[in-house]
């Protein structure tokens, strides 16, 4: 609710705001559902738990507080798991919600780059490349 109210204050007007939410229970809470009904310009989109895990995994590796995983050397899966568990124990001492925001401009820039890339695609360009065999010298 705090995040939704903040968005409503920071972006006043009638422009639709698309909010990406996890597929967990928060958006199902009665207060959130009622608030969204009263604010129809908020358009919710839901992502899977797998996406959320991938994002949190990326945050874990990029976190400046977690040099152990980012620069670690692991001799076994158990070593990696212990390092991840240590990070999660520390993170859970002072957890912060993952708030991802993007400006309209950054999204439009990305769309422009994608469109330019798509326009360069020629028929057959995605076909597997065949390797030319080097001539054997005797």
N, C-alpha and C positions, 0 to 999 in steps of 0.2 A: 504494500500500500504506500509506503514511504517513497519508493522509487516512482510509482505511477503518479503520485501527487507532485513530485519534483519535476517530472516530465511535463505535466500539465501546466505548472508555473513557468518553467523555462521556455516552453514553446506554446504560448497562448495563440488563440485563433481557431480557425476551422480546418486547417490543413490536417489531413489524416496522418496519424502517427502509427507506424507499424512496429509492434513490440514483439520480439522473439522471446518465447517463454519455454521452459523445459516442459516435458510431458509428465511432470511429477504432480503433486497434489496442490501446490500453492495456488494455481489459477482456478482450482475447483472450490476454494474456500468461499463461503457465502458472501463475505465482505467484498472480496475481489470481484466475484460475478456481478454483484449489485452495482459496484463502482463502474465496471465496464459497461453495464446497461445504461447508466446515467451519462457515460462519456463515449458515445458511439464513434467518435473520430479515432479512438484507439482501436487498432485492428490487430488482434492477437494472432501470432503464428507460433506453432509448436514444433520443437525439435525433439529428436529421440534422445534417450539416455546415452546411446553410443556416441552421438555428437557431443553431448555434454561431457562425457568422459574423455573424449579426444581433446576437447578444449581445456579441461582441467589438467590433463596430462601435459599439454603444451605449456600451460602456465607453470606447472611444476618444474619443467625443465628450464624455462626461461627465468624463473624466479631468481632474483639476485641473492636471496637467502638460501638458495639450494645449490650451492656449488658442488656438493657431494654427488648429485646425480648428473649435473651438467658436465662436470669434469672428472667424474669418477671412473675407476677401472674396476670391473666386477669379474671375479674369477668363477662365479657361479650364479645361477638364478637366485639362490637363497641370499647371496650378498646383495644383489639388486633389490630383492624384496625387502630386506632389512633397511636399506637406505631409503626406499620409498616409505616404509612404515615410520621411520624416524622423522621424515619430512612431514607426513600426515599428522603425527602426534604433535609436532611443533606448530603446524598450521592450525590445528584444532584448538590450540590454547588461545588463539586470537583470530578466529575465522572472519573472513570478509566476503561478502557476496561478489560473485563475478558479474560486473556491470560492463556490458559491451555496447558501445555507442559508435555510430558512424554518422558523419555529416552527409547532407544531400550532395554536396560537392564531391566528396571522396567516392561516393557510390556512383555518381555520374562519370567521374574520371575513369573508374574501373570499367564501367559499361562501355565507354568510348574505346578503351584499350581492347576490350573483348571483341567489340564490333570490328575494329581494325584488324585484329588477328583473324577473325572469321572471314573477312573479305579477302584475305590473302590465300585462303585454302583453295587449292586447285583439285580437280578430280584426280584421284589416284595418289594424292600426296600422303595419304594415311596407309597406303599399302606397305607391307613389310619390304624393307630394302633387301635385295639379294646381294650376297657377297660375291665379288669377282675373285675367282681363284687365281693366285699368282702362278705364272708359268714356272714350271720346274726347270731349274738349270742343272745340267749334268756336268 
